[in-house]
Amino acid sequence: MSDTTAKTMNGAERLIRTLVSGGIEVSFANPGTSEMHFVAALDRVERMRCVLCLHETVTTGAADGYYRMTGKPASTLLHLGPGLANALANLHNLKRARSGVVNIVGEHATYHLRHDALLTSDVQAIAGTMSHWVRTATLETSLAEDCAEAISVASQPPGQVATLILPADVAWSDAVGLAAARPAAVPAQVSDTAIEAAAKALSGEGRVLIMLGTRALREEALLQAGKIAAKTGARLSAEVANARLQRGAGRVAIERMPYPISAALETTQGVTHVILVGAKAPVAVFAYPGKPSLLYPPEAEIITLAAPGDDALDALERLADRIGASKSLPLLNGRQRPDISTGALTPAKIGAILCNLLPEQAIVADESITTGRGFFKDTHGAAPHDWLSLTGGSIGEGLPLAVGAAIACPDRKVVSLQADGAGMYSLQAIWTIARERLDVTICIWANRAYAILKGELAGVGVENAGKKAQSMLSLGDPPLDWVKLAAGMGVEGLRVTSTEAFAEVFGAAVRRKGPFLIELDLSS
Ligand SMILES: Cc1ncc(C[n+]2csc(CCOP(=O)(O)OP(=O)(O)O)c2C)c(N)n1
């Protein structure tokens, strides 16, 4: 940076240089007029990779995938209030994943705002709903300092949303000064009191559930949790949806909290203590008439061993040590190779194929919804891999997550497991996958329905749904043609209708490098 400190440059260039010097080298962008100086400055700063996304929901979903895999924030570039509004659904998922991002939103020039031109809106208010920190840069203050602060905020463990609003005249005016982002705080060590409280619960008579989330789902932390479970008989569970779970053969066996309330309650029946490690105590995703919201006995004691931003590995190691579990043998998944030869193309067969053929160190971006209900269980014995799920329930993040993960980890295969309805929210991501030549195999579960909502209709107590109601849950007329949609965006693909064909095409797709889409016709 020193060579550029004294040089005159505009705010946009100063901003990009500050981002790069703060370790932010990827920007997921969808610019407009007010961001043109940022776009122009890209050619003057070498290390910034700017990834064009054709809808803003792709930018924030990709930034989430990138953070989950690198632990480093990316930046976005969004166009005024409407661009930010388009980005919010996946910003919500990103925030729920406890990821960090420097969310840059262009704004009208400061002197232009009072004229209420047609793209004017309350950007600060829109940003406030999904951000931990919002700042509008001004001509009077230092843009570099604002940017450095945004980077620091975004990097605070476990990760935060920092929104920096950039008026066009701040971007085009000269900006001086250098600012360095403060190093991110390291995850805090938990207190001895927290270790003692957890140890006491584990040594008592009761039934203990250990809920693991965030960093506690990484391989080494899971190993410690597995030792604690082996020693004490405590049950381990991940949350219903998890940002990144390291799993597969040779890693600690762990289930997720089931989505259906009755199944979740079965797993927590009789639990007297819930120990939280980077996770929240489980609650139902929705309320249903006559069913509880809490997914554990209300009288159970909740003990927080580690908050999501704390050092989960250290906490689990100390706890294992404290209770004498350091040498216990955890239950590990064995490598499984279920039969995949023939039979109808059912979800169970698909799960078996995934278990056999997921490549070692694959990154799975899972938005499978109904078709994929069993995939998590089906793939415990797959080769070791990372599993990313939809953390905020706002559908349309699967394909963008795949973009971010593939940019974060160019040497690993990304496998996108995608329900068709959810896929339509952000299919523009396929174009970015093609343009950036990302190593992603996309599997589309084409059941041509909002299948999950059929069950939800019954679940909330609606009996005898009429034709109009049923038609709201059908995507069959006209049928979506994903192979053509992908071809139209530069990605090759094939439709398969049999188990044999899926095994063959998926196997070939994951062996070669580069994008490929497989549409599985599950409509019959
Ligand atoms: C942003 C957003 N809009 C709407 C919903 C409500 N919703 C939940 S699931 C679903 C349909 C999912 O259909 P599909 O992706 O095809 O999955 P399937 O159940 O058929 O496997 C909808 C519309 C949501 N969760 N998020």
The ligand as a Tripos MOL2 file, in Angstrom:
@<TRIPOS>MOLECULE
LIG
   26    27     1     0     0
SMALL
NO_CHARGES

@<TRIPOS>ATOM
      1 C1        -37.7320  -16.8480   -0.0720 C.3       1 LIG1
      2 C2        -38.7420  -17.9050    0.1880 C.ar      1 LIG1
      3 N1        -39.9300  -17.8640   -0.4580 N.ar      1 LIG1
      4 C3        -40.8490  -18.8250   -0.2510 C.ar      1 LIG1
      5 C4        -40.6030  -19.8260    0.6290 C.ar      1 LIG1
      6 C5        -41.6760  -20.8520    0.9210 C.3       1 LIG1
      7 N2        -41.3050  -22.1670    0.3930 N.ar      1 LIG1
      8 C6        -40.7420  -23.0990    1.1840 C.ar      1 LIG1
      9 S1        -40.4270  -24.4970    0.3920 S.2       1 LIG1
     10 C7        -41.0850  -23.8950   -1.0410 C.ar      1 LIG1
     11 C8        -41.1610  -24.7440   -2.2660 C.3       1 LIG1
     12 C9        -39.9910  -25.6360   -2.4710 C.3       1 LIG1
     13 O1        -40.1670  -26.3710   -3.6600 O.3       1 LIG1
     14 P1        -38.9460  -27.1050   -4.3030 P.3       1 LIG1
     15 O2        -37.7510  -26.2690   -4.1920 O.co2     1 LIG1
     16 O3        -39.2950  -27.5750   -5.6610 O.co2     1 LIG1
     17 O4        -38.7310  -28.3280   -3.3180 O.3       1 LIG1
     18 P2        -39.5260  -29.7030   -3.1730 P.3       1 LIG1
     19 O5        -40.2670  -29.6500   -1.8740 O.co2     1 LIG1
     20 O6        -40.4160  -29.8820   -4.3350 O.co2     1 LIG1
     21 O7        -38.4420  -30.7100   -3.1220 O.co2     1 LIG1
     22 C10       -41.5080  -22.5940   -0.8920 C.ar      1 LIG1
     23 C11       -42.1070  -21.7890   -1.9740 C.3       1 LIG1
     24 C12       -39.3610  -19.8250    1.3000 C.ar      1 LIG1
     25 N3        -39.0300  -20.7460    2.1920 N.pl3     1 LIG1
     26 N4        -38.4460  -18.8730    1.0390 N.ar      1 LIG1
@<TRIPOS>BOND
     1     1     2 1
     2     2     3 ar
     3     2    26 ar
     4     3     4 ar
     5     4     5 ar
     6     5     6 1
     7     5    24 ar
     8     6     7 1
     9     7     8 ar
    10     7    22 ar
    11     8     9 ar
    12     9    10 ar
    13    10    11 1
    14    10    22 ar
    15    11    12 1
    16    12    13 1
    17    13    14 1
    18    14    15 2
    19    14    16 1
    20    14    17 1
    21    17    18 1
    22    18    19 2
    23    18    20 1
    24    18    21 1
    25    22    23 1
    26    24    25 1
    27    24    26 ar
@<TRIPOS>SUBSTRUCTURE
     1 LIG1         1 GROUP 0 **** ****
